[in-house]
Amino acid sequence: MTDLGTASREELLALIAQLQALVAEQRAQIARLEARLAKGRPRGMPGVKDTEAAPAEAAKRPRKRRARSFGRRRGTPTDVVVHALERCPDCDQALVGGTVKRSRQVLEVEPSPVQVIEHVFVERRCGRCGRRWAPTAAVLREVAVGRQRLGVGLVSLIATLKEQGRLPGRTIRWYLRTVHRLGLAVGTISEVLHRVARLGRPAAEQIRAQIRASPAVHADETGWRENGRNGYVWTFSTPTARYFVRRGRTKEVVDEVLGDEFSGILASDFYAAYDHYPGLKQRCRAHLLRDIHDLVQQHPTDRGLRRWAERVHKVYLRSRAYAHPEARERARARRRFEAALLRICRPFPDDEQAPQRTLCARIERYSSELFVFVAHPEVPPDNNAAERSLRHLVTSRKISGGTRSDQRTDTKMTLSTLFGTWHARGLDPLLACRQLLTQPQI
């Protein structure tokens, strides 16, 4: 093998000529193979590159431009570390200058120890009147909550970890000790949550007032145990507000929360506690269709039941597709859909052999509350909004099993109301909680 470091000019030229001949021979062989493939397979067949059709297809179908890039966005560097070699690895020559070859961002979070800030109040004497003056504790209103030593930022963090992060008190204590080198007792964390709830009750009452003034409200309930006793958490929600309360499963809860001033549309499932409300009610379409689906699954061989279910479903599909700008026409369409559904169900309530007897009786009873969304498009036909607002509490219930006292239940309901409303409005819960604690009324 020729040594390139010691070869003469003639030997190098001969080597170059050999390489050129070898490349030419390989190119000729590739051309022969491509020709054989083109003859053996039709144009456009997978595995054969169609060099003539590709430019034409590219011209006919230009690449669709995306509204935004889905690549990973680079953040603004908070620090820059330059890596460069000081000497050449081969000859040990000193290296200077250079150009940027590539860059790589690394995200890092370091534990931050708690800050202990001592506020000193200095008393000063007036040279004219001789009186002595010192600042009052009101100057710490935006720094600390009440007379305790925990700052507003720390209290907001604890409340956010508990409610938004669904962390138990012991886990919050572990986090504060591990990340911030702060040791707090579980009882102190509980007292912090009670204090935030007490300060947030006026805001929770304002949220309830906003719900009462809304044109439509979604309501639902789910189980919640308190000290081993069964109970129910009720939710009353709008697109921008959430209100929670734990009571029994009676109709008085609806009157307590909505009051006499509410005159909007109440969206709910078919639970009888909502029946006494005198205003317009929209019963959940999803609950009804889900029960029909389950009934069909229980009787897979009943063709009559399946045809009945398909007819009911088609009525709802037509009602969902209906739209008209005039309120009078929408009201007429609502009555037409109600009559169509009643015609489908009329033969079965008195037929004891029909599996759909109970569901048909339910449809007849609530027929005037099934298609309110047709006349009022601002109201959805289902109650999914209420179920989504309860999802956070259901997850918390699976973690903790409920609460152990009336005080903890009231605190949980108040915090759920505040943080649920902030989430519905798209607010940062940590910042919103901090603003709540620094309001002048506290």
N, C-alpha and C positions, 0 to 999 in steps of 0.2 A: 504494500500500500504506500502510495506516494506521501512523503512528509511535506505538508504544505509550508511549514516554517523554513525548510532548507531547500525546497525544490527550485530549479532554475526557471527562467521565463519560458523557455521552450516546453518544459514539462507541464507547466501550468496551462499553456495554450492547448496542448494536446488533451489534457484532462477536460478542459472546457468544451472542446469539440466532441469528445465522447459523451458528455452529459447532454449536449444539444441534440445529438443523434438519438439518444435514448428517449428524450422528451418527445421528439418528432414521431418516433415509432409508437409510443404510447398514445399519442393523440390520434394517430391513424387507426389504431386498434379500437379506441373509444368510438370513433366515427363509424366504423364498420358495425359495431354492436348496436348503436342507435339506429342505423339503417335497417338491420335485421328485425329489431323490435317494432319499428314503424310499419314494416311490411306484414308482420305476423299479427298485429292487433289493430283494431279500428281506432281512429282518432277520437280522443276524449275518454278512452278506456282508462280505468284506474291503473296506475303504475307507469303510464306513458305520458311524458310531458308534451303537451300540445303547445308548441311555441308560437303558432299562428293565431290560435283562438284566444290565448291568454291576454294579449294587449287589448283585443276587441272587447272581451268581457269586462276587463278593468275599466275601459272607457264607458261602457254602458252602466256599470254599477259603481259609482264613486263611493268611497268609504264615508259612512255616515259619521258626522261630527258629533261628539258627545257634548252634552250641556256643561259638564264639569269633569275634571280629571279624577280618576279613582285611584291614582297612585298615592303612596304614602307621602304625606306632607312633611316637609322639613321644618323644624321649629327654629325659633330665633335663638342663636347660641348665647348662653350666659357666660361662657368662658371658652377660650380657644387655646388648645395645646398644639404646638407645632412640632412635628417629628421630622428630623433631617439627619442624614449621616454626616459626621464631622470629617471623616477620612475615607478614602477609596479602599474598599475591601481587597482589591487586587494588588495595587502598588503602594498603598498607604499614603497617597497624596492628599493634602488638605483640600477639602471641598468648601466652596463659598457660593452664595447666591442661590439660584435655582428657580424652578417654576413649580406650581402646585400640580401634582400628579393625580391625586384623588383626595377625597375627604370622607369622613365617617362620623356620624353623630351617635353619641352614647348617652342614654337617659339614666340619671342616677338620683336617688333620694337618700339623704343621710339623716339618721335620727337627730332630732333637735331637742336638747334638754330644756326643761321648763325654765321660764324667766321669772325670777323673783324680783319684783319691782317694789321698792319701798317709797311711799309717798310721805314726805315730810311737810308738816304744816307749820309755817313760821309765823310767829306773832310779832307785829310791828306796832310801834307807838307813834301816834300822830303828834307832831311837834306843835300844832296850834291848839287843839282841844285837850291834849294829854290822854286821850282814850287809846286803848290797845285793841288791835284788830288782828284776827286770824281768819284764813279761808274756812268756809264751811264744808261739810262733807258732800254738798251738792256738786262740787267740782269733779267728783269721781262718778257721776251718774253715767257717763259714757265709758267708764273703765271697769267698774265693779257692779255686781248685782246686789243691791241692798247693803247690809253690814257685813256680809261674809267676805272671805279673802279671795274667793275664786273670781277671776276676771270674766268679762263679758265674752271674750273669745273662747275661753275654756268651757264656760257654761254652754255656749252655743254648740261647741264641738261635742260635748257629752250628749246633749239632747238630740243632735243630728245622728250620732252613732247609734243611739238607742232606738229612735223612731224610723229614720230613713234607712239606716243600716241593719235594723232589727237585731242588734247585738245584745246579749244578756249583760247584766251589770258586772258579773265577774269577768266577762271577756273585755268589757270597757276598762276595767281596772287593770287587767293584764296589758292591754294596749298602752295605756298611759304610763305604766311602770316600765315597759320594755322600750317604747319609742321615745318617750319624753322624760324618762327618769322621774316620774311623779307618782308618789304613793298616796292613793286615796282609798278609803274604806268603801265597801259596797253600800253601807248606809248613807254615806256622804253623797254618793252618786244618786241614790234614790231621792234624797232631799233636794238635790239639784233639779231633778225632773219635776218634783212637786212644786218647786218655786217657779219654774218656767210655766207650768200649767196654771198656777195662780195668776201670774202676770199676763198670761195669754187668754184668760177667760173673757175679758171685754172684747178682744178680737174675735173669739169664737161666737159670742153673742151677735156681733156685727155680721158674721158669716151666716148665722141663722136668719137674721133679718133680710139679708140679700136673697136667701133661698125663698123666703116667704113672698118676696116681691117679684120672683121670677115667673115668666109665663108658663114654664113647664118644669116639673121636678120628677126625678126618678127615685123610687124607693124600693128597698129590699131589706132583708134581715138574715142573720146567720147566728149560729149558736156561740155562746161565750160563757165559760164557767168562771164563777167568782167564789174562791175559797171552797171549791168542791160543789157549789150549787149551780144548777143549770140556769141559764138566762139567754138573752138574745141581744145582739148588737144590731141596731137599726141604722141604715144609711139613707140620707136624703141628699141628693146631689144634682148639680147642674153642670154645664160644661166648664164653669169657672169656680165652683164652690163644692165643698164636701162638708157634711155635718154628720157626726156620729153620736149615738147615745145608747146606753145599755138599760134596758127595761124588760118587762115581761112581753109576751107575745099577744098583746091585746090591742084593740082598736084605739084605746085612749092615747097610745103613743103617737099616732098620726095626728090627733088633735093637739097634743102637747107641742109637737115640733112645728107643725104648719100653722096652727092657730086659726082664728076666724078670718084673718086678713088675706089668707091665700085663696086665690080664685082662679088659678091657672089649671093646666092639665096635669094630672097625676098619672105617671107611667109606673106600672107594677106588674107582678105576676097575678095569678088567680087566687091568692090568699084572701080569705073573707074579711080580714081586718081592714082592708081598703074599701069594702063595699059601701060603707056608710058615708063616704065622702060625697057631698052633693054636686060637686063640679064634674067637668069632663074627665074621663079616665080612659087611658089607653092600656089595654091588657097586652102582655108580651106575646108576640107572634111566635118567637122561638120556643117558648115553653109549650105552646099548643102543638106546633109541628113536631117537636121532640117527643111529646107523648104519643102522637099519632104514629111516628116512626117506630117507637118501642112496641106499640100495640101490633103493628104489622109484623115485626120480628117475632112476636109471641105466637102469631097465627100465620105461618108462612104458606100454608096451603089454602087459605081463604081468599079466593079470587075476588069475591064481592067486596071484601074489606080493602083489598089492594086498589080496586077501581075507585072506591069511595075516597081513599086517601089521596089518590092521584087527582081527583076532581077538586078536593079541598085545596091541594097544593097549587093547582092551576089558578084558582080564584085569587089566592094570595100573590101569585106571580103577576097576574093582570093588575092587581091593585098596586103593587110596587112599581110597575111600569107606568102607571097613570100619572099624568101631570096636566094641569090647566091653570092659566093665569088668573081666572076669575073664581072668587070664593063661592059664588052661588053654584057654579058648575061642579066644583069639587064637593060641595055638600050633597048635590044630587048623585054624584058618582059614589059617594060613601053609602048612601041608602041603597043603590043598586047592588053594590058588592055585599052588603048585609043580606039583602033579599036573596041573592044568588046562593050564598052560603046556607041560609035557612032552608032553601028548597032542597039542597043536597042532604041536609041532616034531618028533615022533617019525618021521613018514614021510620027512623030508628029509635027515638027515645022510648017508645012504647013496645018495642020488639025485644023481649027478654032473651032471645037467642042471638041477637046481634052483638058482636064483641065491641062495636063502637057506640053502644047505647050510652054509656056514661059520658064519653066525650061529646056526643051530639047534645046531650042534656046540658053540658057546660056551655057549648056554643050557643044554644038557644037562650040560656040565662044571661050570657054576656055579649049577645049579638051587637048591641048598640055601643060596645066598648072595644070592638075588634078592629074597626077601620077608621078610627078618629084621625089617624095619620094621613088619610086621603084628603080630608077636609082641612087639616092643619099640617102642611108639609114640614113645618119646623120641628115636629115631634117625630122621632123614629118609631117604627112599628114594634121594636123589641125593647127589652129592659137591660141590654148589655152594659149600658153606662153604669147602672147601679151595681151590677155584678163585678165590673172592673174596679169600682171604687172600694169594694169589699175585699178584693184579692190580697191587699197588703195586710189587712187584719187577719184574714184566714191563714196566711203564712206565719204571722206572729203567733197565732193560736197554736199552730202545729209545733212551734219552737218552745213556747213557754207553757202551753196548756191552759192559759187564762191568767187571771190575777187573783190575789189573795186577800184583798180588803176593798172596802168601798172607796177609800182614798186613792188607792192605786188604780182602781177602775175609772174613777173620775179623771185622774191624771192621764190615763191611757186614751180616753175618749177625747179629751181636750187636745192632746198632742196629735192624735190622729186627725182631728178636724183641721188643725193649723197646718201640719205638714202635708195632708192630703190636698188642701186648697192651694198651697204653694206649688205643689207638684202639678196640679191641674192648670195653673196659670203659667207654668214654665219658669218659675223663679228658682234661684239657687237657694236650697233650704238652709245652708249654713249662713249665708248673708241675710236671708229673710229673718231667721231667728235672731241674729245679732241686731238687726234693725228693730225687732219687736222689743228686745230687752233694753234698748237705749231710748225708747219713746219717753216723752216728758212726763206722762202720767205715772210712770213707775217710780 
